[in-house]
């Protein structure tokens, strides 16, 4: 009887092993020292969870390792192509203190983590990550507005600006529209504020200038669409600091 039962036992064991094989192969082998606990979670907390959190604007949460791990390869592709984090100001046009864009080093860390099996790391890694706050200090800084700051609404086009310091601009455009924003100073100099491309209304934001621009009397703002043709609906909320 035992001789007759043995093949059945073996077959049962093989079937169990085959069924378990997808689970065994579900995770890539770990080939990196970059971990979620030490490096990646800090980047995600600083750059991503404002949208990628439970109830946020993004379709999935990345706030915890268990939530982010299945998306590791997709996260890598999004950051390599700079589709994420969402930021519609073109690089090289203007300098903004709340720019959430990843540095080349941060992109390299995420790539190494995703390609190396996306490990969680240890509790020791988590303590090291908590002690290092460099990423959080650089990300998404919004200046403190004093009592002399005010926000005015302007239509796009060629508009007169009040005297003061220009500290922020919030465009409201039609979806996928692109807009160049600049200031013409009384002495004839033109200062580029920013170039907003492929606007998404759901991700509208104020672009806070890292260095405020002094606006002498007679300064004018130009907000011009990149493509000729019909002008879609467009307005600007301009934040200015200084005497009224």
Long-range contacts (C-beta under 8 A, 24 or more apart in sequence): 27-117, 27-118, 28-116, 28-117, 28-118, 29-117, 30-116, 30-117, 30-119, 31-115, 31-116, 31-117, 32-112, 32-113, 32-115, 32-116, 32-117, 32-119, 33-116, 34-109, 34-112, 34-113, 34-116, 34-119, 35-113, 35-119, 35-120, 35-121, 35-122, 35-125, 36-65, 36-68, 36-69, 36-113, 36-118, 36-119, 36-120, 36-121, 37-65, 37-120, 37-121, 37-122, 37-123, 37-125, 37-126, 37-129, 38-121, 38-125, 38-126, 38-128, 38-129, 39-109, 39-113, 39-129, 40-68, 40-109, 40-110, 40-113, 41-65, 41-126, 41-129, 42-129, 42-132, 42-133, 42-135, 42-136, 43-102, 43-106, 43-109, 43-110, 43-135, 44-68, 45-136, 46-100, 46-135, 46-136, 46-138, 46-139, 46-140, 47-85, 47-100, 47-102, 47-106, 47-135, 47-139, 47-140, 48-84, 48-85, 50-140, 51-85, 51-86, 51-203, 57-202, 57-203, 65-120, 69-118, 69-120, 72-113, 72-114, 72-118, 73-114, 75-110, 75-114, 76-110, 76-111, 76-114, 76-115, 79-106, 79-107, 79-110, 79-111, 80-107, 80-111, 86-200, 86-203, 88-196, 88-197, 88-198, 88-199, 88-200, 88-203, 89-194, 89-195, 89-196, 89-197, 89-207, 90-194, 90-195, 90-196, 90-197, 93-180, 93-192, 93-194, 93-195, 94-181, 94-192, 94-193, 94-194, 94-195, 94-207, 94-209, 95-209, 95-210, 95-211, 96-194, 96-207, 96-208, 96-209, 96-210, 97-141, 97-142, 97-143, 97-208, 97-209, 97-210, 98-140, 98-141, 98-142, 98-205, 98-206, 98-207, 98-208, 100-139, 100-140, 106-135, 141-208, 142-206, 142-208, 143-167, 143-168, 143-208, 145-239, 145-241, 146-241, 148-241, 148-242, 148-243, 148-244, 149-239, 149-240, 149-241, 150-239, 150-240, 150-241, 150-244, 151-237, 151-238, 151-239, 151-240, 152-237, 152-238, 152-240, 153-235, 153-236, 153-237, 153-238, 154-221, 154-223, 154-235, 154-236, 154-237, 154-238, 155-234, 155-235, 155-236, 156-223, 156-224, 156-225, 156-231, 156-234, 156-235, 156-236, 157-222, 157-223, 157-224, 158-220, 158-221, 158-222, 159-220, 159-221, 159-222, 159-223, 159-236, 160-219, 160-220, 161-215, 161-219, 161-220, 161-221, 161-238, 161-240, 162-215, 162-240, 162-244, 163-215, 163-216, 163-217, 163-219, 163-242, 163-243, 164-215, 164-240, 164-241, 164-242, 164-243, 165-212, 165-213, 165-214, 165-215, 165-240, 165-241, 165-242, 166-193, 166-209, 166-212, 166-213, 166-214, 166-215, 166-238, 166-239, 166-240, 167-208, 167-209, 167-212, 167-239, 167-240, 167-241, 168-206, 168-207, 168-208, 168-209, 168-238, 168-239, 169-193, 169-194, 169-206, 169-207, 169-209, 169-236, 169-237, 169-238, 169-239, 170-204, 170-205, 170-206, 170-207, 170-236, 170-237, 170-238, 170-239, 171-196, 171-199, 171-204, 171-207, 171-223, 171-234, 171-235, 171-236, 172-201, 172-204, 172-233, 172-234, 172-235, 172-236, 172-237, 173-199, 173-201, 173-232, 173-233, 173-234, 174-199, 174-201, 174-232, 174-233, 174-234, 175-199, 175-200, 175-201, 176-200, 177-225, 177-232, 177-234, 178-225, 178-226, 178-227, 179-223, 179-224, 179-225, 179-226, 179-234, 180-222, 180-223, 180-224, 180-225, 180-226, 181-221, 181-222, 181-223, 181-236, 182-221, 182-222, 183-213, 183-215, 183-219, 183-220, 183-221, 183-222, 184-219, 184-220, 184-221, 184-222, 185-215, 185-216, 185-218, 185-219, 186-216, 186-217, 186-218, 186-219, 190-222, 193-221, 195-226, 197-226, 206-237, 206-239, 212-241, 215-240
